[in-house]
Amino acid sequence: MLDFDILEYQKRLEKTKRSMEAKGIEVLLITDPANMNYLSGYDAWSFYVHQMLIVIIDEPQPIWIGRYMDAPGAKAKTWMYDENTMAYPDYYVQSMEYHPMEFIAEILEQIGQGNRSIGVEKEQYYFTAKAFDV
């Protein structure tokens, strides 16, 4: 169940996209739980692992990417279509070999967004320097 009407989330998304356009950003990677909630309705205690909401300037809905075990909650707690919820396998969690940002980068490439202007939230706790480097 959503806290707001779907139209409210869509209005928020459009406002975000106008700001993105003004800044020359085509793809925005959102990792702050409050911002993810504001745009999608996703509200869970899963922020201890990497998760992200991807806003694409010319797509009608964001994409949520997070841990496999958290994906059912994202499907239940957001206004987005189920196919806009993607999950990385648990072997990415606390791994020395794999990083969830590698998975996210692969998804961005697969959906044709890898060469676009990408913005990230750098001034917040949930997007680490390592995440940025990866």
C-alpha positions as CSV (number, residue, x, y, z in Angstrom):
1,M,0.0,0.0,0.0
2,L,1.3,3.4,-1.0
3,D,1.5,6.4,1.3
4,F,0.4,8.7,-1.6
5,D,-1.6,8.5,-4.8
6,I,0.3,7.3,-7.8
7,L,-0.3,10.8,-9.4
8,E,1.7,12.4,-6.5
9,Y,4.7,10.1,-7.2
10,Q,4.5,10.9,-10.9
11,K,4.4,14.6,-10.2
12,R,7.4,14.3,-8.0
13,L,9.2,12.3,-10.7
14,E,8.4,15.0,-13.3
15,K,9.7,17.7,-11.0
16,T,12.9,15.7,-10.6
17,K,13.3,15.3,-14.3
18,R,12.9,19.0,-14.9
19,S,15.7,19.6,-12.5
20,M,17.8,16.9,-14.2
21,E,17.2,18.5,-17.6
22,A,18.2,21.9,-16.3
23,K,21.5,20.3,-15.1
24,G,22.2,18.3,-18.2
25,I,21.6,14.9,-16.4
26,E,20.0,12.1,-18.4
27,V,20.3,9.3,-15.8
28,L,20.1,10.0,-12.1
29,L,21.3,7.4,-9.6
30,I,19.6,7.8,-6.3
31,T,20.8,6.0,-3.2
32,D,19.5,8.0,-0.3
33,P,16.6,6.1,1.3
34,A,14.6,9.3,1.8
35,N,14.9,10.3,-1.8
36,M,14.1,6.8,-3.0
37,N,11.0,6.9,-0.8
38,Y,10.0,10.3,-2.1
39,L,10.1,9.2,-5.7
40,S,9.0,5.6,-5.5
41,G,7.3,4.9,-2.2
42,Y,10.0,2.3,-1.3
43,D,10.4,2.3,2.5
44,A,12.4,-0.5,4.1
45,W,15.3,-1.1,6.4
46,S,17.4,-2.5,3.5
47,F,19.7,0.4,3.2
48,Y,22.5,-1.5,5.0
49,V,23.2,-3.1,1.6
50,H,23.6,-1.2,-1.7
51,Q,20.3,-0.3,-3.4
52,M,19.4,2.3,-5.9
53,L,16.6,4.1,-7.7
54,I,17.5,5.0,-11.3
55,V,15.6,7.9,-12.9
56,I,16.0,8.0,-16.7
57,I,15.0,11.3,-18.2
58,D,12.9,9.8,-21.1
59,E,11.4,6.8,-19.3
60,P,8.1,7.0,-17.5
61,Q,9.1,5.1,-14.4
62,P,12.3,4.7,-12.3
63,I,14.1,1.4,-11.9
64,W,14.8,0.0,-8.4
65,I,17.8,-2.2,-8.0
66,G,18.7,-3.9,-4.8
67,R,19.4,-7.1,-3.0
68,Y,17.5,-10.2,-4.2
69,M,15.8,-10.7,-0.8
70,D,14.5,-7.1,-0.8
71,A,13.0,-7.1,-4.3
72,P,9.6,-8.5,-3.2
73,G,9.3,-5.6,-0.8
74,A,10.2,-3.1,-3.5
75,K,7.5,-4.6,-5.8
76,A,4.9,-4.4,-3.0
77,K,5.9,-0.9,-1.7
78,T,6.3,1.1,-4.9
79,W,4.1,2.4,-7.7
80,M,6.3,1.0,-10.5
81,Y,5.7,-2.0,-12.7
82,D,7.3,-5.2,-11.4
83,E,9.7,-5.3,-14.4
84,N,11.2,-2.1,-13.1
85,T,12.4,-3.9,-10.0
86,M,15.7,-5.7,-10.5
87,A,17.8,-7.6,-8.0
88,Y,21.4,-8.6,-7.7
89,P,22.2,-12.0,-6.2
90,D,23.4,-12.4,-2.6
91,Y,26.9,-13.2,-3.7
92,Y,27.4,-9.5,-4.3
93,V,26.7,-8.8,-0.6
94,Q,29.9,-8.1,1.5
95,S,32.0,-9.8,-1.3
96,M,35.7,-9.1,-1.9
97,E,35.2,-10.2,-5.5
98,Y,31.9,-8.6,-6.6
99,H,30.4,-5.2,-6.0
100,P,26.7,-4.4,-6.5
101,M,27.7,-1.3,-8.5
102,E,29.2,-3.7,-11.1
103,F,25.8,-5.3,-11.5
104,I,24.1,-1.8,-11.7
105,A,26.7,-0.7,-14.4
106,E,25.9,-3.9,-16.4
107,I,22.2,-3.1,-16.2
108,L,22.8,0.5,-17.4
109,E,24.8,-0.8,-20.3
110,Q,22.1,-3.5,-21.2
111,I,19.3,-1.0,-21.3
112,G,21.3,1.5,-23.4
113,Q,22.0,4.1,-20.7
114,G,25.8,3.5,-20.2
115,N,26.9,6.4,-22.4
116,R,24.5,9.0,-21.2
117,S,25.1,11.9,-18.8
118,I,24.9,10.3,-15.3
119,G,24.3,12.1,-12.1
120,V,24.9,10.6,-8.6
121,E,24.2,11.7,-5.0
122,K,27.7,12.2,-3.6
123,E,26.9,14.2,-0.5
124,Q,25.2,11.5,1.5
125,Y,26.0,8.4,3.5
126,Y,24.6,5.6,1.3
127,F,26.8,6.2,-1.8
128,T,30.4,5.4,-0.8
129,A,33.6,6.5,-2.5
130,K,34.1,2.8,-3.4
131,A,30.7,2.7,-5.0
132,F,31.6,5.7,-7.1
133,D,34.9,4.2,-8.2
134,V,33.3,0.9,-9.1
